[in-house]
């Protein structure tokens, strides 16, 4: 596996768990925790709530009011179980890395001090990567927020999907499929954020070849309260639409240059509802590579091939 850029400093593993702190254990008692001395890093200490500035890389865009109220009640009853994580900006001021909901809850219930892991982050790139990965692992983000965080890790921190998967404890396919959710129409993304549909529903809709078909499927899901399995069957049915079948047999067999090759790839991708690559050799032969991201998607493609075969026979 390729390594991350050296700009990430000491490495995310060290930053995310300084000195091997056992984070999130309900048995930890913070009542006798020392206040921050204004100098040390990689320590657990109490810091003033008012002296923590927001996380500039916060991936969360949606807060569930009821869950937030429950968090405040839990802190009042049981105390704060999981400390926040910050980086030191000065001897008395800090920048939040993870724990926005916890910090906001403690502020609203009137707590003056909060337990925090104070760590050293040398570069803005490391701060971005750490903040995103910390929040993905430790906060309850919706799938769109997670997908956006993955995309930022790729684009701004230059991490591969394999590296992201390793850091967040997921497999590469899960990371790839979550990023693909960002290609869905905004109405579907909003429906996922509002929990009107699940990530399983959304992943099934990705396989449709156009936003029009995806939105049509969304309307059917809402109207019929369809399960993920029923949506997968619906997607296969919509993929066999007359318009799709018509386009299946209008491909130009002669490909003479790169522009035409890319055009063929685009048209094939609309037909199959997934990424397609055409590779042409010097002697005129070549291959077509059709990607799939799950067993269900492979089954959908197989059924599409069967339909094409029947129409030709």
C-alpha positions as a printed Julia matrix, in Angstrom:
313×3 Matrix{Float64}:
   0.0     0.0     0.0
   1.34    3.45   -0.84
   2.27    5.78    1.98
   0.76    9.15    2.78
   2.56   12.36    2.01
   5.12   13.42    4.59
   3.15   16.63    5.11
   1.0    14.7     7.57
   3.82   14.98   10.08
   4.01   12.39   12.84
   1.29   10.29   11.29
  -2.43   10.1    11.98
  -2.15    7.07   14.27
  -0.01    8.98   16.75
  -2.13   12.12   16.5
  -5.42   10.33   16.97
  -4.4     8.52   20.15
  -1.62   10.44   21.9
   0.22    8.34   24.49
  -2.26    5.5    24.02
  -5.17    7.14   25.86
  -8.11    4.77   26.31
 -10.82    6.99   24.91
 -14.51    6.7    25.57
 -14.42    4.43   28.61
 -17.42    4.99   30.85
 -15.36    4.08   33.94
 -12.99    7.07   33.56
 -13.43    9.72   36.28
 -12.58   13.26   35.2
 -13.59   15.0    38.45
 -10.0    15.23   39.71
  -8.46   15.98   36.32
  -5.84   18.74   36.4
  -6.39   21.99   34.55
  -4.22   22.68   31.52
  -0.89   24.29   32.43
  -0.76   26.18   29.14
   2.35   24.42   27.86
   2.06   20.65   27.47
   0.7    18.73   24.5
  -0.36   15.09   24.19
  -2.08   15.39   27.55
  -5.58   15.0    28.98
  -6.62   18.08   30.95
  -9.5    20.37   31.8
  -9.79   23.47   29.62
 -12.25   26.41   29.61
 -15.23   25.8    27.33
 -15.23   29.45   26.28
 -11.62   29.25   25.05
 -12.25   26.62   22.35
 -12.75   27.91   18.8
 -14.78   25.91   16.24
 -13.3    23.26   13.99
 -12.74   24.87   10.56
 -12.9    21.43    8.92
 -16.07   20.19   10.6
 -17.74   17.66    8.27
 -21.08   17.74   10.06
 -23.75   19.8     8.32
 -26.88   18.45   10.03
 -27.74   18.21   13.75
 -30.66   16.14   15.01
 -32.36   18.33   17.66
 -33.84   15.44   19.64
 -30.54   13.57   19.81
 -28.78   16.76   20.89
 -31.25   17.29   23.72
 -30.71   13.69   24.82
 -26.95   14.3    24.85
 -27.38   17.3    27.16
 -29.55   15.29   29.54
 -27.0    12.46   29.54
 -24.15   14.86   30.4
 -26.21   16.38   33.23
 -26.99   12.92   34.62
 -23.76   11.02   33.99
 -21.13   13.6    33.18
 -19.14   13.75   29.94
 -17.88   10.24   29.13
 -15.86   11.08   26.02
 -13.47   14.07   26.16
 -13.2    16.39   23.19
  -9.97   16.63   21.17
  -8.26   19.98   20.53
  -4.99   21.42   19.32
  -3.24   24.19   21.18
  -3.32   27.63   19.55
  -1.76   29.47   22.51
  -1.28   28.95   26.23
  -4.97   29.68   26.84
  -6.76   29.1    23.53
  -7.55   25.94   21.57
  -8.99   24.82   18.25
 -11.5    21.99   18.22
 -10.64   18.8    16.32
 -13.54   16.56   17.3
 -16.48   16.74   19.69
 -18.54   19.67   18.37
 -21.82   18.28   19.74
 -20.23   17.56   23.13
 -18.67   21.03   23.32
 -21.91   22.77   22.32
 -23.92   20.66   24.8
 -21.55   21.46   27.66
 -21.7    25.15   26.79
 -25.5    25.2    26.74
 -25.85   23.47   30.11
 -23.44   25.96   31.69
 -20.27   23.91   32.18
 -17.21   26.18   32.51
 -14.53   23.51   31.98
 -14.42   20.42   29.77
 -12.0    17.45   29.66
  -9.95   17.52   26.47
  -7.1    15.72   24.76
  -4.64   18.48   23.85
  -2.47   17.36   20.95
   0.12   18.89   18.67
  -0.7    19.23   14.98
   2.12   20.67   12.89
   0.47   21.44    9.55
  -2.9    22.52    8.2
  -2.96   19.42    5.99
  -2.51   17.21    9.05
  -5.22   19.19   10.86
  -7.66   18.65    8.01
  -6.95   14.92    7.77
  -7.1    14.43   11.53
 -10.28   16.44   11.97
 -12.1    14.59    9.2
 -10.97   11.11   10.26
 -11.64   11.81   13.96
 -15.16   12.93   13.16
 -15.84   10.0    10.81
 -14.77    7.54   13.5
 -16.19    9.16   16.6
 -19.23   11.21   15.57
 -22.57   10.06   14.19
 -22.42   11.57   10.71
 -24.97   10.88    7.98
 -23.79    9.08    4.81
 -23.59   12.29    2.77
 -21.41   13.97    5.4
 -19.18   10.89    5.47
 -18.95   10.79    1.69
 -18.03   14.49    1.6
 -15.35   13.89    4.23
 -13.91   10.98    2.23
 -13.85   13.16   -0.88
 -12.01   15.95    0.94
  -9.45   13.46    2.25
  -8.8    12.38   -1.33
  -8.73   15.84   -2.89
  -7.14   17.97   -0.16
  -5.02   15.46    1.77
  -4.09   13.33   -1.26
  -5.08   10.06    0.41
  -6.11    7.07   -1.67
  -9.32    5.17   -1.03
  -7.21    2.32    0.36
  -5.51    4.65    2.85
  -8.82    6.15    3.92
 -10.31    2.68    4.38
  -7.4     1.65    6.58
  -7.67    4.75    8.77
 -11.43    4.56    9.33
 -11.64    0.77    9.64
 -13.71    0.17    6.5
 -13.02   -1.76    3.31
 -12.18    0.12    0.11
 -15.48   -0.81   -1.55
 -17.44    0.79    1.3
 -15.43    4.0     0.94
 -15.92    4.01   -2.85
 -19.67    3.4    -2.62
 -20.09    6.13    0.01
 -18.31    8.66   -2.22
 -20.56    7.63   -5.13
 -23.6     8.79   -3.12
 -22.47   12.37   -3.8
 -23.31   11.86   -7.49
 -26.99   11.38   -6.71
 -29.45   14.26   -7.34
 -29.71   16.72   -4.46
 -33.3    15.67   -3.73
 -32.15   12.1    -3.08
 -29.23   13.28   -0.96
 -31.61   15.42    1.11
 -33.96   12.45    1.52
 -31.04   10.38    2.81
 -29.98   13.11    5.25
 -33.57   13.34    6.56
 -33.6     9.52    6.95
 -36.55    9.18    4.61
 -34.46    6.53    2.83
 -31.48    4.49    3.96
 -27.98    4.24    2.54
 -29.04    0.87    1.11
 -31.81    2.53   -0.88
 -29.43    5.22   -2.11
 -26.74    2.74   -3.18
 -29.34    0.9    -5.24
 -30.41    4.12   -6.96
 -26.82    4.83   -8.03
 -27.11    1.98  -10.53
 -29.77    3.79  -12.56
 -28.42    5.5   -15.67
 -29.97    8.96  -15.31
 -31.12   11.4   -12.65
 -34.63   11.22  -14.11
 -34.84    7.48  -13.45
 -33.29    7.92  -10.01
 -35.9    10.53   -9.04
 -38.67    8.37  -10.47
 -37.47    5.51   -8.27
 -37.33    7.84   -5.25
 -40.99    8.78   -5.77
 -41.92    5.09   -5.89
 -39.95    4.42   -2.7
 -41.76    7.21   -0.87
 -45.18    6.23   -2.19
 -44.83    2.53   -1.48
 -42.47    2.59    1.52
 -40.33    0.07   -0.38
 -37.68   -2.09    1.26
 -34.12   -2.09   -0.05
 -34.7    -5.48   -1.69
 -37.8    -4.19   -3.49
 -35.87   -1.14   -4.64
 -33.16   -3.36   -6.08
 -35.84   -5.16   -8.11
 -37.31   -1.81   -9.13
 -33.9    -0.62  -10.3
 -33.47   -3.73  -12.45
 -36.93   -3.14  -13.95
 -36.23    0.53  -14.7
 -32.88   -0.42  -16.21
 -34.8    -2.45  -18.78
 -36.83    0.56  -19.93
 -37.57    0.86  -23.7
 -35.36    3.94  -23.94
 -32.44    2.04  -22.44
 -32.93   -0.92  -24.75
 -33.06    1.37  -27.75
 -29.74    2.95  -26.86
 -28.18   -0.44  -26.3
 -28.15   -1.21  -30.02
 -27.13    2.14  -31.51
 -23.41    2.05  -30.71
 -21.02    2.87  -33.53
 -18.66   -0.1   -34.04
 -15.82    1.91  -35.61
 -13.65    3.85  -33.14
 -10.86    5.83  -34.75
  -9.54    8.23  -32.11
  -9.48    9.08  -28.41
 -12.41   11.47  -28.6
 -14.65    8.85  -30.15
 -13.41    6.3   -27.62
 -14.42    8.57  -24.74
 -17.78    9.12  -26.39
 -18.3     5.35  -26.56
 -17.34    5.04  -22.88
 -19.84    7.75  -21.92
 -22.62    6.07  -23.89
 -21.83    2.67  -22.43
 -21.81    4.11  -18.92
 -25.32    5.49  -19.5
 -26.45    2.07  -20.69
 -24.92   -0.01  -17.92
 -25.24    2.54  -15.11
 -21.64    2.06  -13.98
 -18.11    2.97  -14.97
 -16.95    1.55  -18.32
 -13.45    1.68  -19.82
 -12.61    0.96  -23.47
  -9.03   -0.02  -24.25
  -7.95   -0.16  -27.87
  -4.72   -1.84  -29.01
  -2.51   -0.85  -31.94
  -3.71   -3.79  -34.03
  -7.33   -2.61  -33.75
  -8.41   -5.13  -31.12
  -9.23   -4.16  -27.57
 -11.36   -4.77  -24.51
 -14.27   -3.23  -22.63
 -14.04   -3.22  -18.81
 -17.31   -2.83  -16.91
 -16.98   -2.14  -13.18
 -19.36   -3.3   -10.46
 -19.32   -2.52   -6.73
 -21.46   -5.19   -5.12
 -22.96   -8.63   -5.7
 -26.35   -7.04   -6.34
 -24.88   -4.77   -9.0
 -23.19   -7.74  -10.68
 -26.54   -9.53  -10.74
 -28.15   -6.45  -12.31
 -25.5    -6.36  -15.04
 -25.9   -10.08  -15.69
 -29.65   -9.65  -16.18
 -28.98   -6.76  -18.57
 -26.61   -8.95  -20.61
 -29.24  -11.71  -20.7
 -31.83   -9.28  -22.05
 -29.45   -8.07  -24.75
 -28.65  -11.66  -25.7
 -32.33  -12.57  -26.0
 -33.01   -9.56  -28.22
 -30.18  -10.57  -30.56
 -31.12  -14.26  -30.73
